[in-house]
């Protein structure tokens, strides 16, 4: 599903205009992003949990030159679906 399809679906189900639905979705996703950044996690019961995950520094191999390179430690966001969501798949 694309962003445009999501906006269209939300607008249709809530009797909002596409513009209003798009604004609401922007606010929701912006707020979720801020929550993950601030608290390192965001949980929505029945759907799942987004959390910050730490990746360790590691060595990787460049496939073109076969040279070993160091990759710095980094952070990423992970999603763990709730049990209810998993059961619907």
C-alpha positions as CSV (number, residue, x, y, z in Angstrom):
1,X,0.0,0.0,0.0
2,X,1.3,3.4,-0.9
3,X,0.8,6.7,1.0
4,X,-1.8,7.8,-1.5
5,X,-3.7,4.6,-1.1
6,X,-3.6,4.9,2.7
7,X,-4.9,8.5,2.5
8,X,-7.7,7.4,0.1
9,X,-8.7,4.6,2.4
10,X,-8.7,6.7,5.5
11,X,-10.7,9.4,3.8
12,X,-13.3,6.9,2.6
13,X,-13.7,5.2,5.9
14,X,-13.9,8.4,8.0
15,X,-15.9,10.7,5.6
16,X,-13.1,13.2,5.5
17,X,-11.6,14.9,2.5
18,X,-8.3,13.4,1.1
19,X,-6.6,16.6,2.2
20,X,-7.8,16.3,5.8
21,X,-7.0,12.6,5.9
22,X,-3.5,13.4,4.6
23,X,-2.9,16.1,7.3
24,X,-4.1,13.7,10.0
25,X,-1.8,10.9,8.9
26,X,1.2,13.3,8.7
27,X,0.5,14.4,12.3
28,X,0.1,10.8,13.4
29,X,3.3,9.5,11.8
30,X,5.3,12.6,12.9
31,X,4.2,12.1,16.5
32,X,5.1,8.4,16.3
33,X,8.5,9.3,15.0
34,X,9.1,11.8,17.8
35,X,7.9,9.3,20.4
36,X,10.4,6.6,19.1
37,X,13.2,9.2,19.1
38,X,12.4,10.5,22.6
39,X,11.4,7.3,24.4
40,X,13.2,4.7,22.2
41,X,9.9,2.9,21.7
42,X,6.2,3.4,20.7
43,X,3.6,0.8,21.3
44,X,0.1,0.6,19.8
45,X,-1.9,-2.2,21.5
46,X,-3.2,-4.8,19.0
47,X,-0.9,-3.6,16.3
48,X,2.7,-3.6,17.5
49,X,5.7,-1.9,18.9
50,X,8.4,0.3,17.2
51,X,11.7,0.5,19.0
52,X,15.2,1.7,18.5
53,X,17.7,-1.1,17.9
54,X,21.5,-0.7,18.2
55,X,23.7,-2.3,15.6
56,X,27.2,-3.2,16.6
57,X,30.2,-2.1,14.7
58,X,31.4,-4.8,12.4
59,X,33.6,-5.7,9.5
60,X,32.1,-6.1,6.0
61,X,33.6,-7.1,2.7
62,X,33.3,-4.9,-0.4
63,X,32.0,-7.3,-3.1
64,X,33.7,-5.4,-5.9
65,X,37.2,-5.2,-4.5
66,X,37.0,-8.0,-1.9
67,X,38.5,-5.5,0.6
68,X,37.6,-5.6,4.3
69,X,36.0,-2.4,5.6
70,X,34.9,-1.3,9.1
71,X,31.2,-0.4,9.5
72,X,30.5,1.9,12.5
73,X,27.9,1.1,15.1
74,X,24.5,2.6,14.2
75,X,20.9,2.7,15.3
76,X,17.8,1.6,13.4
77,X,14.1,1.3,14.0
78,X,12.6,-2.2,14.4
79,X,8.9,-3.2,14.4
80,X,7.5,-6.1,16.4
81,X,3.9,-7.0,15.5
82,X,1.4,-7.7,18.2
83,X,0.0,-11.1,18.7
84,X,-3.4,-10.0,17.3
85,X,-1.8,-8.7,14.1
86,X,0.2,-11.9,13.6
87,X,-2.8,-14.0,13.9
88,X,-4.6,-12.1,11.1
89,X,-1.9,-13.0,8.6
